[in-house]
Amino acid sequence: MAKLLGRAWVRYNGKLLRSNEGAKIDLGGTARETVTGAAEVHGHFAKTMPGRVECEIPLAKGDSPEELRDIEDATITFECDTGQTYIIRNAASLTPPVITAGGGGAIPVVFEGQPAERA
């Protein structure tokens, strides 16, 4: 029976983030968009999309949400329990932390940078 993805670990600059279930990665890379005319498809063009990691970090005593807010030019690693590891270089935290009371105080975090590379 195949081993399927169940858990993932998110790190920035080697530091493990305490992330909740549901972390996800968009590998980024080449996206293509179709160009159409009045009567036919003319073709397509390509553009580069950023790599993106989204996760929620529960807030614990002593944690620094400001540290999450200030992440720039970081290396984000997304390690799957199925053996794949992806790296996003030159990543930054996109939005300031929003802290919600209850349920562990989950803080949604979004990182974007260069398209993901397989480690």
MARZAMAR-348314 format. One record per atom (N, C-alpha, C): x negated, y, z negated; atom name; residue in one letter. Coordinates in Angstrom, 1 decimal, padded with zeros to 4 digits, always signed. Each point is the difference from the previous one (the first is absolute). Layout:
N
[[X, Y, Z], "CA", "A"]
...
END
This chain:
119
[[-000.8, -001.2, +000.0], "N", "M"]
[[+000.8, +001.2, +000.0], "CA", "M"]
[[-000.9, +001.2, +000.0], "C", "M"]
[[+000.4, +001.0, +000.8], "N", "A"]
[[-000.8, +001.3, +000.1], "CA", "A"]
[[+000.0, +000.8, -001.3], "C", "A"]
[[-001.1, +000.6, -000.3], "N", "K"]
[[-000.1, +001.0, -001.1], "CA", "K"]
[[+000.5, +001.3, +000.6], "C", "K"]
[[+001.0, +000.6, -000.6], "N", "L"]
[[+000.5, +001.3, +000.5], "CA", "L"]
[[-000.3, +001.1, -001.0], "C", "L"]
[[+000.0, +001.2, +000.5], "N", "L"]
[[-000.3, +001.2, -000.9], "CA", "L"]
[[+000.9, +000.1, -001.1], "C", "L"]
[[-000.5, +000.1, -001.2], "N", "G"]
[[+000.8, +000.2, -001.2], "CA", "G"]
[[-000.5, +001.2, -000.8], "C", "G"]
[[-001.3, +000.2, -000.1], "N", "R"]
[[-000.6, +001.1, -000.8], "CA", "R"]
[[-001.0, +000.7, +000.8], "C", "R"]
[[-000.2, +001.3, -000.3], "N", "A"]
[[-001.0, +000.8, +000.6], "CA", "A"]
[[-000.6, +000.9, -001.1], "C", "A"]
[[-001.3, +000.3, +000.2], "N", "W"]
[[-000.7, +000.8, -000.9], "CA", "W"]
[[-000.5, +001.3, +000.8], "C", "W"]
[[+000.3, +001.1, -000.6], "N", "V"]
[[-000.4, +001.3, +000.6], "CA", "V"]
[[-001.1, +000.6, -000.8], "C", "V"]
[[-001.1, +000.4, +000.7], "N", "R"]
[[-001.1, +000.7, -000.7], "CA", "R"]
[[-000.3, +001.3, +000.7], "C", "R"]
[[-000.5, +001.0, -000.7], "N", "Y"]
[[-000.6, +001.1, +000.7], "CA", "Y"]
[[-001.4, +000.2, -000.6], "C", "Y"]
[[-001.0, +000.1, +001.0], "N", "N"]
[[-001.4, +000.1, -000.4], "CA", "N"]
[[-000.4, -001.1, -001.0], "C", "N"]
[[+000.6, -001.2, +000.2], "N", "G"]
[[-000.4, -001.2, -000.8], "CA", "G"]
[[+000.8, -000.1, -001.3], "C", "G"]
[[+000.8, +001.1, -000.4], "N", "K"]
[[+000.7, -000.1, -001.2], "CA", "K"]
[[+001.4, -000.6, +000.2], "C", "K"]
[[+000.3, -001.1, -000.7], "N", "L"]
[[+001.3, -000.6, +000.1], "CA", "L"]
[[+001.1, +000.8, -000.5], "C", "L"]
[[+001.0, +000.2, +000.8], "N", "L"]
[[+001.2, +000.7, -000.5], "CA", "L"]
[[+001.0, -001.0, -000.6], "C", "L"]
[[+000.7, +000.4, -001.0], "N", "R"]
[[+001.0, -000.9, -000.6], "CA", "R"]
[[+001.3, +000.2, +000.7], "C", "R"]
[[+000.2, -000.7, +001.1], "N", "S"]
[[+001.1, +000.3, +000.9], "CA", "S"]
[[+001.1, -001.0, -000.3], "C", "S"]
[[+001.3, +000.4, +000.2], "N", "N"]
[[+001.1, -000.9, -000.1], "CA", "N"]
[[+000.2, -000.8, +001.2], "C", "N"]
[[+000.9, -001.0, -000.1], "N", "E"]
[[+000.3, -000.8, +001.2], "CA", "E"]
[[+000.5, +000.9, +001.1], "C", "E"]
[[-000.2, -000.4, +001.3], "N", "G"]
[[+000.5, +000.8, +001.1], "CA", "G"]
[[-001.0, +000.9, +000.7], "C", "G"]
[[-001.3, -000.1, -000.4], "N", "A"]
[[-001.0, +000.8, +000.7], "CA", "A"]
[[+000.0, -000.3, +001.5], "C", "A"]
[[-000.2, +000.9, +000.8], "N", "K"]
[[+000.1, -000.3, +001.5], "CA", "K"]
[[-001.1, +000.8, +000.7], "C", "K"]
[[-000.4, -000.5, +001.1], "N", "I"]
[[-001.0, +000.6, +000.9], "CA", "I"]
[[+000.5, +000.1, +001.4], "C", "I"]
[[-000.2, +001.2, +000.6], "N", "D"]
[[+000.2, +000.1, +001.4], "CA", "D"]
[[-001.4, +000.2, +000.6], "C", "D"]
[[-000.3, -001.0, +000.9], "N", "L"]
[[-001.4, -000.1, +000.5], "CA", "L"]
[[-000.4, +001.2, +000.8], "C", "L"]
[[+001.0, +000.7, +000.6], "N", "G"]
[[-000.4, +001.2, +000.9], "CA", "G"]
[[-000.6, -000.5, +001.2], "C", "G"]
[[-000.6, +000.8, +000.8], "N", "G"]
[[-000.7, -000.3, +001.2], "CA", "G"]
[[+000.7, +000.6, +001.2], "C", "G"]
[[+000.0, -000.7, +001.1], "N", "T"]
[[+000.6, +000.6, +001.2], "CA", "T"]
[[+001.5, -000.3, +000.1], "C", "T"]
[[+000.8, +001.1, +000.1], "N", "A"]
[[+001.4, +000.0, +000.3], "CA", "A"]
[[+000.2, +000.5, +001.4], "C", "A"]
[[+001.0, -000.6, +000.7], "N", "R"]
[[+000.3, +000.4, +001.4], "CA", "R"]
[[+001.4, +000.5, +000.1], "C", "R"]
[[+000.1, +001.0, +000.8], "N", "E"]
[[+001.3, +000.6, +000.2], "CA", "E"]
[[+000.3, +000.1, +001.5], "C", "E"]
[[+001.2, -000.5, +000.3], "N", "T"]
[[+000.4, +000.0, +001.4], "CA", "T"]
[[+000.5, +001.3, +000.5], "C", "T"]
[[-000.4, +000.3, +001.2], "N", "V"]
[[+000.4, +001.3, +000.7], "CA", "V"]
[[+001.0, -000.4, +001.1], "C", "V"]
[[+001.2, +000.5, +000.0], "N", "T"]
[[+001.0, -000.3, +001.0], "CA", "T"]
[[+000.3, +001.3, +000.8], "C", "T"]
[[+000.4, -000.3, +001.2], "N", "G"]
[[+000.5, +001.1, +000.9], "CA", "G"]
[[+001.5, -000.2, +000.2], "C", "G"]
[[+000.6, +000.7, +000.9], "N", "A"]
[[+001.4, +000.0, +000.3], "CA", "A"]
[[+000.4, -001.4, +000.5], "C", "A"]
[[-000.8, -000.7, +000.8], "N", "A"]
[[+000.4, -001.2, +000.6], "CA", "A"]
[[-000.9, -001.2, -000.3], "C", "A"]
[[-001.1, +000.2, -000.7], "N", "E"]
[[-000.9, -001.1, -000.2], "CA", "E"]
[[-000.9, +000.2, -001.2], "C", "E"]
[[-000.7, -001.0, -000.4], "N", "V"]
[[-001.0, +000.1, -001.1], "CA", "V"]
[[-001.3, +000.4, +000.7], "C", "V"]
[[-000.6, +001.1, -000.5], "N", "H"]
[[-001.3, +000.5, +000.6], "CA", "H"]
[[-001.2, -000.7, -000.5], "C", "H"]
[[+000.1, -000.5, -001.2], "N", "G"]
[[-001.1, -000.6, -000.7], "CA", "G"]
[[+000.0, +000.2, -001.5], "C", "G"]
[[-001.2, +000.0, -000.6], "N", "H"]
[[-000.1, +000.3, -001.4], "CA", "H"]
[[-001.3, +000.7, -000.3], "C", "H"]
[[+000.0, +000.5, -001.2], "N", "F"]
[[-001.3, +000.6, -000.5], "CA", "F"]
[[-000.3, -000.5, -001.4], "C", "F"]
[[-001.2, +000.1, -000.4], "N", "A"]
[[-000.4, -000.6, -001.3], "CA", "A"]
[[-000.4, +001.1, -000.9], "C", "A"]
[[+000.2, -000.2, -001.3], "N", "K"]
[[-000.5, +000.9, -001.0], "CA", "K"]
[[-000.4, -000.8, -001.2], "C", "K"]
[[-000.9, +000.6, -000.8], "N", "T"]
[[-000.5, -000.7, -001.2], "CA", "T"]
[[+000.8, +000.3, -001.2], "C", "T"]
[[+000.4, -001.0, -000.7], "N", "M"]
[[+000.8, +000.1, -001.2], "CA", "M"]
[[-000.9, -000.3, -001.2], "C", "M"]
[[+000.2, +000.7, -001.2], "N", "P"]
[[-000.8, -000.3, -001.1], "CA", "P"]
[[+000.3, -001.3, -000.7], "C", "P"]
[[-001.0, -000.6, -000.7], "N", "G"]
[[+000.3, -001.1, -000.9], "CA", "G"]
[[+000.7, +000.6, -001.2], "C", "G"]
[[+000.9, -000.8, -000.6], "N", "R"]
[[+000.8, +000.6, -001.1], "CA", "R"]
[[+000.3, -001.1, -001.1], "C", "R"]
[[-000.2, +000.3, -001.2], "N", "V"]
[[+000.3, -000.9, -001.1], "CA", "V"]
[[+001.0, +000.7, -000.9], "C", "V"]
[[+001.0, -000.7, -000.4], "N", "E"]
[[+001.0, +000.5, -000.9], "CA", "E"]
[[+000.1, -001.0, -001.2], "C", "E"]
[[+000.1, +000.5, -001.2], "N", "C"]
[[+000.2, -000.8, -001.2], "CA", "C"]
[[+000.5, +000.9, -001.1], "C", "C"]
[[+000.5, -000.7, -001.1], "N", "E"]
[[+000.4, +000.7, -001.2], "CA", "E"]
[[-000.9, -000.4, -001.1], "C", "E"]
[[-000.4, +001.0, -000.8], "N", "I"]
[[-000.9, -000.2, -001.1], "CA", "I"]
[[+000.7, +000.3, -001.3], "C", "I"]
[[+000.2, -001.1, -000.9], "N", "P"]
[[+000.6, +000.3, -001.3], "CA", "P"]
[[-000.9, +000.9, -000.8], "C", "P"]
[[+000.6, +000.9, -000.8], "N", "L"]
[[-000.7, +000.9, -000.8], "CA", "L"]
[[-000.2, -000.6, -001.4], "C", "L"]
[[-001.3, -000.1, -000.4], "N", "A"]
[[-000.4, -000.6, -001.3], "CA", "A"]
[[-000.7, +001.1, -000.8], "C", "A"]
[[+000.0, -000.2, -001.3], "N", "K"]
[[-000.7, +001.0, -000.9], "CA", "K"]
[[-001.4, +000.1, +000.5], "C", "K"]
[[-000.5, +001.2, +000.1], "N", "G"]
[[-001.4, +000.3, +000.4], "CA", "G"]
[[-000.2, +000.2, +001.5], "C", "G"]
[[+001.0, -000.4, +000.8], "N", "D"]
[[-000.1, +000.2, +001.4], "CA", "D"]
[[+000.0, +001.4, +000.4], "C", "D"]
[[-000.6, +000.3, +001.2], "N", "S"]
[[+000.0, +001.4, +000.5], "CA", "S"]
[[+000.6, +000.1, +001.4], "C", "S"]
[[+001.3, +000.4, +000.0], "N", "P"]
[[+000.7, +000.2, +001.3], "CA", "P"]
[[-000.7, +001.1, +000.8], "C", "P"]
[[-000.7, +000.9, -000.6], "N", "E"]
[[-000.7, +001.0, +000.7], "CA", "E"]
[[-001.2, -000.6, +000.8], "C", "E"]
[[-000.5, -001.1, -000.5], "N", "E"]
[[-001.1, -000.7, +000.8], "CA", "E"]
[[+000.6, -000.5, +001.3], "C", "E"]
[[+001.2, -000.6, -000.1], "N", "L"]
[[+000.7, -000.5, +001.2], "CA", "L"]
[[+000.2, +001.1, +001.0], "C", "L"]
[[+000.5, +001.2, -000.5], "N", "R"]
[[+000.3, +001.2, +000.9], "CA", "R"]
[[-001.3, +000.5, +000.7], "C", "R"]
[[-001.1, -000.1, -000.7], "N", "D"]
[[-001.2, +000.6, +000.6], "CA", "D"]
[[-000.9, -000.9, +000.8], "C", "D"]
[[+000.5, -001.2, +000.4], "N", "I"]
[[-000.8, -001.0, +000.8], "CA", "I"]
[[-000.1, +000.6, +001.4], "C", "I"]
[[-001.3, +000.1, +000.4], "N", "E"]
[[-000.3, +000.5, +001.4], "CA", "E"]
[[-001.2, -000.8, +000.5], "C", "E"]
[[-000.1, -000.1, +001.3], "N", "D"]
[[-001.2, -000.7, +000.6], "CA", "D"]
[[-000.4, -001.3, -000.7], "C", "D"]
[[+001.0, -000.7, -000.3], "N", "A"]
[[-000.1, -001.3, -000.8], "CA", "A"]
[[+000.0, -001.2, +001.0], "C", "A"]
[[-000.5, -001.1, -000.5], "N", "T"]
[[+000.1, -001.3, +000.6], "CA", "T"]
[[+001.1, -000.8, -000.7], "C", "T"]
[[+001.1, -000.3, +000.7], "N", "I"]
[[+001.1, -000.7, -000.5], "CA", "I"]
[[-000.1, -001.5, +000.5], "C", "I"]
[[+000.1, -000.9, -001.0], "N", "T"]
[[-000.1, -001.4, +000.4], "CA", "T"]
[[+001.3, -000.7, -000.4], "C", "T"]
[[+000.6, -000.8, +001.0], "N", "F"]
[[+001.2, -000.7, -000.2], "CA", "F"]
[[-000.3, -001.5, +000.1], "C", "F"]
[[-000.1, -000.7, -001.1], "N", "E"]
[[-000.4, -001.4, +000.0], "CA", "E"]
[[+001.2, -000.9, -000.2], "C", "E"]
[[+000.3, -000.9, +000.9], "N", "C"]
[[+001.1, -000.9, +000.0], "CA", "C"]
[[-000.4, -001.3, -000.7], "C", "C"]
[[+000.9, -000.7, -000.7], "N", "D"]
[[-000.2, -001.3, -000.6], "CA", "D"]
[[-000.1, -001.1, +001.0], "C", "D"]
[[+000.1, +000.3, +001.3], "N", "T"]
[[-000.1, -000.9, +001.1], "CA", "T"]
[[-001.4, +000.1, +000.6], "C", "T"]
[[-000.9, +000.8, -000.5], "N", "G"]
[[-001.3, +000.1, +000.5], "CA", "G"]
[[-000.4, +001.2, +000.9], "C", "G"]
[[+001.0, +000.7, +000.5], "N", "Q"]
[[-000.3, +001.2, +000.8], "CA", "Q"]
[[-000.3, +001.2, -000.9], "C", "Q"]
[[-000.9, +000.7, +000.4], "N", "T"]
[[-000.4, +001.3, -000.6], "CA", "T"]
[[-000.1, +001.1, +001.0], "C", "T"]
[[+000.7, +001.1, -000.2], "N", "Y"]
[[-000.1, +001.1, +000.9], "CA", "Y"]
[[-000.6, +001.2, -000.7], "C", "Y"]
[[-000.7, +000.9, +000.8], "N", "I"]
[[-000.6, +001.1, -000.6], "CA", "I"]
[[+000.4, +001.3, +000.9], "C", "I"]
[[+000.4, +001.0, -000.8], "N", "I"]
[[+000.4, +001.3, +000.7], "CA", "I"]
[[-001.0, +001.0, -000.6], "C", "I"]
[[-000.8, +000.5, +001.0], "N", "R"]
[[-001.1, +001.0, -000.4], "CA", "R"]
[[+000.6, +001.5, +000.1], "C", "R"]
[[-000.7, +000.9, -000.7], "N", "N"]
[[+000.3, +001.4, +000.1], "CA", "N"]
[[+001.4, +000.2, -000.4], "C", "N"]
[[+000.5, -000.7, -001.0], "N", "A"]
[[+001.4, +000.1, -000.4], "CA", "A"]
[[+000.3, +001.1, -001.1], "C", "A"]
[[+001.2, +000.5, +000.0], "N", "A"]
[[+000.4, +001.0, -001.0], "CA", "A"]
[[+001.4, -000.4, -000.5], "C", "A"]
[[+000.2, +000.5, -001.2], "N", "S"]
[[+001.3, -000.1, -000.6], "CA", "S"]
[[+000.9, +001.1, +000.6], "C", "S"]
[[+001.2, -000.4, +000.6], "N", "L"]
[[+000.8, +001.0, +000.7], "CA", "L"]
[[+000.8, +000.9, -000.8], "C", "L"]
[[+000.6, -000.5, -001.1], "N", "T"]
[[+001.0, +000.7, -000.7], "CA", "T"]
[[-000.4, +000.1, -001.5], "C", "T"]
[[+000.4, +001.1, -000.7], "N", "P"]
[[-000.2, +000.1, -001.4], "CA", "P"]
[[+000.8, -001.1, -000.7], "C", "P"]
[[-000.5, -000.5, -001.2], "N", "P"]
[[+000.7, -001.0, -000.7], "CA", "P"]
[[+001.3, +000.5, -000.5], "C", "P"]
[[+001.0, -000.9, +000.1], "N", "V"]
[[+001.3, +000.3, -000.7], "CA", "V"]
[[+000.2, -001.1, -001.0], "C", "V"]
[[+000.1, +000.4, -001.3], "N", "I"]
[[+000.1, -001.0, -001.1], "CA", "I"]
[[+001.5, -000.1, -000.4], "C", "I"]
[[+000.4, -001.3, +000.0], "N", "T"]
[[+001.4, -000.3, -000.4], "CA", "T"]
[[+000.0, -000.8, -001.2], "C", "T"]
[[+000.7, +000.5, -001.1], "N", "A"]
[[+000.1, -000.7, -001.2], "CA", "A"]
[[+000.8, -001.3, +000.1], "C", "A"]
[[-000.3, -001.0, -000.8], "N", "G"]
[[+000.7, -001.3, +000.1], "CA", "G"]
[[-000.6, -000.9, +001.0], "C", "G"]
[[+000.1, -001.3, -000.2], "N", "G"]
[[-000.4, -000.9, +001.0], "CA", "G"]
[[-001.5, +000.0, +000.2], "C", "G"]
[[-000.8, +000.4, -001.0], "N", "G"]
[[-001.4, +000.1, +000.1], "CA", "G"]
[[-000.6, +001.2, +000.5], "C", "G"]
[[+000.9, +001.0, +000.3], "N", "G"]
[[-000.5, +001.3, +000.5], "CA", "G"]
[[-000.7, -000.1, +001.3], "C", "G"]
[[+000.6, -000.7, +001.0], "N", "A"]
[[-000.6, -000.2, +001.3], "CA", "A"]
[[-000.3, +001.3, +000.7], "C", "A"]
[[-001.2, +000.1, +000.5], "N", "I"]
[[-000.4, +001.2, +000.8], "CA", "I"]
[[-000.2, -000.5, +001.4], "C", "I"]
[[+000.8, +000.4, +001.0], "N", "P"]
[[-000.3, -000.3, +001.4], "CA", "P"]
[[-001.2, +000.7, +000.5], "C", "P"]
[[-000.9, -000.8, +000.7], "N", "V"]
[[-001.2, +000.6, +000.5], "CA", "V"]
[[-000.1, -000.4, +001.5], "C", "V"]
[[-000.4, +000.9, +000.9], "N", "V"]
[[-000.2, -000.2, +001.4], "CA", "V"]
[[-001.4, +000.4, +000.4], "C", "V"]
[[-000.7, -000.9, +000.6], "N", "F"]
[[-001.4, +000.4, +000.5], "CA", "F"]
[[+000.0, -000.1, +001.5], "C", "F"]
[[-000.6, +000.9, +000.7], "N", "E"]
[[-000.2, -000.1, +001.4], "CA", "E"]
[[-001.5, +000.3, +000.4], "C", "E"]
[[-000.5, -000.6, +001.0], "N", "G"]
[[-001.3, +000.2, +000.5], "CA", "G"]
[[-000.2, -000.6, +001.3], "C", "G"]
[[-001.2, -000.4, +000.3], "N", "Q"]
[[-000.4, -000.6, +001.3], "CA", "Q"]
[[+000.9, -001.3, +000.2], "C", "Q"]
[[+000.2, -000.5, +001.2], "N", "P"]
[[+000.7, -001.3, +000.2], "CA", "P"]
[[-000.7, -001.1, -000.8], "C", "P"]
[[+000.7, -000.9, -000.6], "N", "A"]
[[-000.6, -001.1, -000.8], "CA", "A"]
[[-000.9, -000.9, +000.8], "C", "A"]
[[-001.0, -000.4, -000.7], "N", "E"]
[[-001.0, -000.9, +000.6], "CA", "E"]
[[+000.1, -001.3, -000.8], "C", "E"]
[[-000.2, -001.1, +000.6], "N", "R"]
[[-000.1, -001.3, -000.7], "CA", "R"]
[[-001.3, -000.1, -000.6], "C", "R"]
[[-000.1, -000.3, -001.3], "N", "A"]
[[-001.2, -000.2, -000.8], "CA", "A"]
[[-000.6, -001.3, +000.3], "C", "A"]
END
